[in-house]
Structure formats: structure tokens, C-alpha cells
Amino acid sequence: MKIRYFSDTDTALIEFSNVPVVETKEISENLYIDLDEKGNLVSMTIEHAREKAGMSEVTFLQMEKSVA
């Protein structure tokens, strides 16, 4: 997964895979998703990312499987 932030347009692009995009869907005014030929999520674009998605700070947490 890659997260790219374009400060000149305040846009974040989150890439989940590198397969070809065949369709882009507008989810809301500032959120778009890209799908592959099977309908799987390829990437997501967030416009006005600082305001809408708090892109001033990005944190990654990997959750380990709990042992019962």
C-alpha cells in the first residue's frame, strides 16, 4: 500500500494494488474509488485531504492476532 499526498492540490491518493483501473466511482464530493475489472478496490482519492481526512498526521498500526 502506498499513500501519496499532493500538497499543491491538498489531495491524497491511497493505492492498495497496482492492477489496472477500469472504473472510477464518486462516493462523495471529495472521495473517489478506483476499481479493477473484478470490482476490487485498487485506489482511493481524497480531495481536501487535510480538512476532510486529517492528512496532517498519518499513523500505521499493525494489529497482531490475539492469543486466547
C-alpha positions in Angstrom: 0.0 0.0 0.0 1.2 3.5 -0.9 -0.1 6.8 0.4 0.8 9.9 -1.7 0.0 13.4 -0.7 0.0 16.2 -3.2 0.2 19.5 -1.1 -0.3 21.7 -4.1 -3.9 20.3 -4.6 -4.4 19.0 -1.0 -5.2 15.6 -2.5 -4.3 12.2 -1.0 -4.0 9.1 -3.2 -4.1 5.7 -1.3 -3.0 2.8 -3.6 -3.9 -0.7 -2.5 -2.6 -2.5 -5.5 -1.0 -1.8 -8.9 -3.5 -3.6 -11.1 -5.1 -1.6 -14.0 -8.1 0.6 -13.1 -11.2 0.0 -15.2 -13.7 2.2 -13.3 -13.7 5.2 -11.0 -16.7 5.8 -8.8 -17.5 9.1 -7.0 -18.5 8.2 -3.4 -19.0 11.7 -2.3 -17.9 15.2 -3.4 -14.4 14.6 -2.1 -14.0 10.9 -2.3 -13.4 8.6 -5.3 -12.5 5.0 -5.6 -10.9 3.1 -8.4 -11.9 -0.5 -9.2 -10.3 -3.3 -11.2 -12.1 -5.5 -13.8 -13.4 -7.7 -11.0 -14.7 -4.8 -8.9 -11.9 -4.9 -6.4 -10.6 -1.7 -4.8 -7.4 -0.5 -6.4 -7.1 3.0 -5.0 -8.9 5.8 -3.3 -8.6 9.6 -3.8 -9.4 12.1 -1.1 -9.7 15.7 -2.1 -9.3 18.4 0.5 -7.4 15.8 2.5 -6.1 18.0 5.3 -9.6 19.2 6.1 -11.6 16.0 5.3 -9.2 13.2 6.4 -6.8 14.8 8.8 -3.8 14.2 6.5 -1.5 16.3 8.6 -0.7 13.1 10.5 -0.7 9.6 9.2 -0.2 6.6 11.6 0.2 3.0 10.7 -0.6 0.3 13.3 -0.3 -3.4 12.7 -2.6 -5.4 14.9 -1.3 -8.7 16.0 -3.5 -11.7 16.3 -4.5 -12.2 19.9 -3.8 -15.5 21.6 -6.7 -16.9 23.5 
